[in-house]
C-alpha cells in the first residue's frame, strides 16, 4: 500500500496502527450490508477481530427498491441480505458472531433513533472499541446520515471516548452521483489507501457476494479507499447546497424532513442523559 503523507499523523494514529496490521479493537458502523465492503474492506481485512454493526437490514418496505431478482417477502429479502453479508465478510476472516444487526429498516432508520441509539450504546459499552468507523453526513442516503447521527449520539455525549473516523459513501454534486470521495474535504485531511492487488481481489469477491446489489455496486471503484476524522456536524443544517442525492431520486424522504426528525430525536436523547 502507498500512504498519503500530508495529514496529521498523531490524529490518524489509531487508523495507522490498524492498517499496519496491529491488533486493535475496531468497530465499523455501516448503514446497510455492502457499505462496509465499499468503504472499509482494506481496514477490515487487517482486523479479523473487528465487529461490523449494521444499522438496518438492507431491505426497504417499498418493493420498488428491490432488485428484480427478489420476488419474496421483505423478511425473506432481509434474510438474503444477511446471508450476503456473512459470505462477504467471511472473505476477510470475520465470522458471523462478529456481525451485529441493530434492527433498523432500510430507508427508515431516522424513525427509530431512540431504539437504535440505545442498542448501539450498549454494544459499544460491551465491545469497548479503540477505533470506530462509520459514514459521513453527506445527504447521499438518509440511512448513511443516520449512521453518522447515531455514532455522534453514542460516543462523547454518553461518556464513550472512542476515536471516530469516516469511510467514503456517496453524495450529489450538481445533480450527479459522486462515489469514493468525501464531500468538502481537503486531501490533507484524509488518509488515502491505495489497495494492493490482493486487496482488490478480495474486494471483488466481497462485491460478488452481494448479488442482490450487483447494479448498485457497479458505481464504486475498487482501487482505493479513503478515511478521515469525523467532524462535528450540525445535523440541523443541510450537508451541502442544492438537492441531496436521495432528493434527486425523488424519494418520499426529503432533507428538510430528515433534519426535523433528527433534531427532535437528538434533543430527546440528549435530554435523557
C-alpha positions in Angstrom: 0.0 0.0 0.0 1.0 3.6 -0.6 0.0 6.1 2.1 -0.6 9.7 1.7 1.9 11.8 3.7 0.0 15.1 4.1 -2.0 14.6 7.2 -1.7 14.9 11.0 -0.1 11.6 11.9 -0.9 11.8 15.5 -4.6 12.2 14.8 -4.6 9.3 12.5 -2.6 7.1 14.8 -5.4 4.6 15.6 -6.1 4.2 11.9 -2.4 3.8 11.0 -2.0 1.1 13.6 -4.9 -0.9 12.2 -3.9 -0.6 8.6 -0.4 -1.6 9.5 -1.7 -4.9 10.9 -1.6 -4.1 14.6 -4.2 -5.7 16.8 -6.8 -3.1 17.7 -10.5 -3.3 18.7 -12.3 -2.0 15.6 -16.0 -1.4 15.1 -17.4 -0.4 11.7 -20.9 1.0 11.8 -22.5 0.6 8.3 -26.0 1.7 7.3 -26.5 -1.4 5.1 -24.9 -4.7 4.2 -22.4 -3.8 1.4 -21.5 -0.4 2.8 -18.6 -2.0 4.7 -17.3 -3.6 1.6 -17.4 -0.3 -0.3 -15.8 1.8 2.3 -13.7 -0.2 4.7 -12.6 -3.6 3.1 -8.9 -2.9 3.5 -9.3 -1.8 7.1 -11.4 -4.9 8.0 -9.0 -7.2 6.1 -6.4 -6.3 8.7 -8.8 -6.6 11.6 -10.2 -10.2 11.8 -11.4 -9.4 15.3 -13.4 -6.4 14.2 -17.1 -6.1 14.7 -19.3 -4.9 11.8 -22.5 -3.3 13.0 -25.3 -2.8 10.5 -27.9 -0.1 11.3 -30.5 -1.5 9.0 -31.4 -4.9 7.5 -30.9 -3.6 3.9 -34.5 -4.4 2.9 -36.8 -1.4 2.2 -40.6 -1.9 2.7 -41.3 -0.5 -0.8 -40.8 -3.2 -3.4 -39.9 -0.6 -6.0 -36.5 -0.5 -4.3 -36.0 -4.3 -4.5 -33.9 -5.8 -7.3 -36.0 -7.6 -9.9 -34.5 -10.9 -8.8 -36.3 -10.6 -5.4 -39.9 -11.9 -5.6 -40.4 -12.9 -2.0 -41.4 -11.0 1.2 -39.4 -8.2 2.8 -38.5 -10.6 5.6 -37.0 -13.0 3.1 -35.2 -10.2 1.3 -33.7 -9.1 4.6 -32.6 -12.7 5.2 -30.8 -12.7 1.8 -29.0 -9.5 2.7 -27.8 -11.1 6.0 -26.5 -14.2 4.1 -24.7 -12.0 1.6 -23.1 -10.0 4.4 -21.9 -13.2 6.1 -20.4 -14.6 2.9 -18.7 -11.2 2.0 -17.2 -10.8 5.4 -16.0 -14.4 5.5 -13.5 -13.4 2.8 -11.9 -11.2 5.5 -11.9 -13.9 8.1 -14.7 -12.1 10.0 -17.2 -14.7 11.4 -21.0 -14.3 11.7 -20.7 -13.9 15.5 -18.9 -10.6 14.9 -21.7 -9.2 12.7 -24.4 -7.3 14.6 -27.7 -6.0 13.3 -29.3 -3.1 15.2 -32.7 -3.7 13.7 -33.5 -0.7 11.6 -35.5 -0.9 8.4 -33.8 0.3 5.2 -34.6 3.9 4.4 -36.4 4.3 7.8 -33.5 4.4 10.4 -34.3 8.0 11.3 -37.7 7.0 12.7 -36.0 4.5 15.2 -33.2 6.6 16.5 -34.0 6.1 20.3 -34.1 2.4 20.0 -31.1 2.2 17.7 -29.0 4.6 19.8 -29.8 2.6 23.0 -28.7 -0.7 21.3 -25.5 1.0 19.9 -24.6 2.5 23.3 -25.0 -0.9 25.0 -23.0 -2.6 22.3 -20.1 -0.1 22.3 -20.0 -0.3 26.1 -19.6 -4.0 25.8 -17.1 -4.1 23.0 -15.0 -1.0 24.1 -13.7 -0.4 20.6 -10.4 1.5 20.2 -11.5 2.8 16.8 -14.9 3.3 15.2 -15.5 3.9 11.5 -18.8 5.0 10.0 -20.5 7.1 7.3 -20.1 10.8 6.8 -23.1 13.2 6.8 -23.4 13.9 3.1 -27.1 13.6 2.0 -26.4 10.5 -0.1 -28.8 8.2 1.7 -30.9 9.0 4.8 -29.6 5.9 6.5 -26.0 6.9 5.9 -26.7 10.2 7.5 -28.5 8.4 10.4 -25.4 6.2 11.0 -23.4 9.5 11.3 -26.0 10.8 13.7 -26.2 7.6 15.8 -22.4 7.5 16.1 -22.3 11.1 17.2 -25.0 10.4 19.8 -23.5 7.2 21.1 -20.0 8.4 21.8 -18.8 11.5 23.6 -22.2 12.8 24.8 -22.5 9.5 26.7 -19.0 9.2 28.0 -17.7 6.8 25.5 -14.3 8.2 24.3 -13.5 6.4 21.1 -11.8 7.9 18.0 -14.4 8.2 15.3 -13.4 8.1 11.6 -15.4 8.1 8.4 -15.3 6.0 5.2 -16.5 7.3 1.9 -20.1 6.7 0.8 -21.7 8.8 -1.9 -23.3 12.2 -2.4 -24.6 14.6 -5.0 -22.6 17.2 -6.9 -24.5 19.3 -9.4 -27.2 16.7 -9.5 -24.8 13.9 -10.3 -23.7 10.9 -8.1 -20.2 11.1 -6.7 -18.7 8.0 -5.2 -15.4 7.3 -3.4 -14.8 10.9 -2.4 -15.7 12.9 0.7 -17.8 16.0 0.4 -15.9 19.2 1.1 -12.7 17.6 2.3 -9.1 18.6 1.6 -6.5 15.9 0.7 -4.5 16.8 3.8 -7.5 15.8 6.0 -7.8 12.4 4.5 -5.9 9.1 4.7 -5.8 7.7 1.2 -5.4 3.9 1.0 -4.3 2.5 -2.4 -5.4 -1.1 -2.5 -2.9 -3.8 -3.3 -3.7 -6.5 -5.9 -4.6 -8.8 -3.1 -6.8 -6.2 -1.6 -8.6 -5.6 -4.9 -9.1 -9.3 -5.5 -10.6 -9.6 -2.0 -12.9 -6.6 -2.6 -14.1 -8.0 -5.9 -15.0 -11.2 -4.1 -16.9 -9.3 -1.5 -18.8 -7.3 -4.1 -19.6 -10.6 -5.9 -21.3 -12.0 -2.8 -23.8 -9.1 -2.8 -25.6 -10.5 -5.8 -28.8 -8.6 -4.9 -26.8 -5.3 -5.1 -24.9 -6.0 -8.3 -26.2 -3.0 -10.2 -25.6 -0.6 -7.3 -22.0 -1.8 -6.7 -21.1 -1.1 -10.4 -20.8 2.6 -9.4 -18.0 2.0 -7.0 -14.3 1.6 -7.7 -12.0 -0.9 -6.1 -8.6 0.7 -6.4 -8.6 2.9 -3.2 -10.4 3.7 0.0 -10.4 7.0 1.9 -10.8 7.8 5.6 -10.9 10.9 7.7 -11.6 12.1 11.2 -15.3 12.6 11.7 -16.0 16.4 12.0 -18.5 17.9 14.5 -21.7 18.0 12.4 -24.7 20.3 12.8 -27.4 17.9 11.8 -29.9 20.8 11.6 -28.2 22.2 8.6 -28.1 20.5 5.1 -24.7 18.9 4.3 -24.5 20.9 1.1 -26.4 23.4 -1.1 -28.9 22.1 -3.6 -30.6 18.8 -3.8 -29.4 15.9 -1.8 -28.8 12.7 -3.7 -31.9 11.0 -2.4 -33.9 14.1 -3.3 -32.6 13.8 -6.8 -34.0 10.3 -6.9 -37.4 11.5 -5.9 -37.7 9.6 -2.6 -40.5 10.3 -0.1 -37.9 11.4 2.4 -36.5 14.9 2.0 -33.6 16.6 3.6 -35.8 19.0 5.4 -37.9 16.3 6.9 -34.9 14.2 7.8 -33.3 17.2 9.7 -36.5 17.9 11.5 -36.7 14.3 12.7 -33.0 14.2 13.5 -33.3 17.4 15.6 -36.3 16.1 17.5 -34.8 12.7 18.3 -31.3 14.1 19.1 -32.9 16.6 21.6 -34.9 13.9 23.2 -31.9 11.6 23.5 -29.7 14.3 25.0 -32.4 15.4 27.4 -32.5 11.9 28.8 -28.8 11.9 29.9 
